[in-house]
């Protein structure tokens, strides 16, 4: 973790995640990549946690002033794991004990495995923190447990120095994990997680590392940004994260900024989702969105994800639930849509789903493991059927012309991976997200993940479905697939997020 010392903003190398650093150091470490395989992708996607607990709100400011002082940033190495996990090294203690962590804008706690973790195999396969070997360790011992969408940890709090590059954050409280059940963290390429979300979602109300970096004046400005290198052929350079400013060489044009609407996750308002130039209508009245470096793919409401996956020809599992919904509710779905019932209320009126209200509060969203998809599986299938019928009605205005016979065979898996024919990628439509009244477009090569080469290649849709329980509004998680295309600025001082085309 050596590097030449300089003054100014703070830069950090990352292959798709966020991180922290001080004003006085430059740390450059090559990022590494490994060949992508279907099994590794499945494990990597499962290992990247979806989050829980959200609160808060706020506003914004102008962007090009972020690096006007000409300061040189501090750079810290991060590695890329299969375009699905981005992680880098930090040190904890004096002298520093090295750990690899995911720099995650979708959570706010720092934790690593503890030497007192005895019964979880995941701990034995990763590096463990030994408090007795640190001269700056301070005991806390308060219990803590963190539930992620696909994994959980439990342990206790401790306080010590945290080193990132040449920057040292003093007296940082973090969690020592003593329990990591299941397979999620067992197969992870990282030891722990370093959260860069707001304090409002920090378990135990622990002050996040990022907050202490600001309080200890280790960076020049309350901003961090990152660039993710999505070039699969480049095995060395994973990307970078800049603390205290932006690297102007990593984007072109100007950033488009949008206010943070709730201080918990880095959450903002998003408009319509457009496929091949056509409105899907699902978010025309607005959706919530989260910029999340700890999520690999693009996660959205199952209904719209099904519509997108249908448009790109993705195929998934055929379910008996789908056939049952079509048999029992197909005609009613068509009748309700013809009667001008809004699509998001059709399944509720049909009695399959619980009616959502317009309360924008989000409580315990994104905990995929602890909540059902929508209200249950039938609700998800119904919502996907609605968008399919809605698409057909746009072309065929009468009920007699609606074909529901092959709906289930064509419907991709609502959650999990959906496959696309690799030979057809060049002919697939572009998909665009509306943010701050601007269109942010993704091409098929950008939203499709290719696994393997030649005849053995598999192409996987970058879109996966997940619904949040009422009364939450529909929500999107824009993960590394999106952040790899658009350089992202997290402007903490002005409570806003900026996106510009990455180069």
PyMOL commands that set and color helices and strands:
alter all, ss='L'
color gray80, all
select helices_A, chain A and resi 38-47+64-67+121-124+131-133+199-201+203-205+209-215+248-250+302-311+320-338+343-349+377-395+399-401+407-410+422-427+444-447+454-456+480-483
alter helices_A, ss='H'
color red, helices_A
select strands_A, chain A and resi 10-12+78-81+85-92+97-104+110-113+138-147+152-164+167-179+192-195+223-228+239-243+251-259+262-263+266-270+273-275+278-279+287-291+298-300+419-420+431-435+438-442+448-451+458-461+463-465+475-478+486-491+496-502
alter strands_A, ss='S'
color yellow, strands_A
deselect
rebuild
show_as cartoon
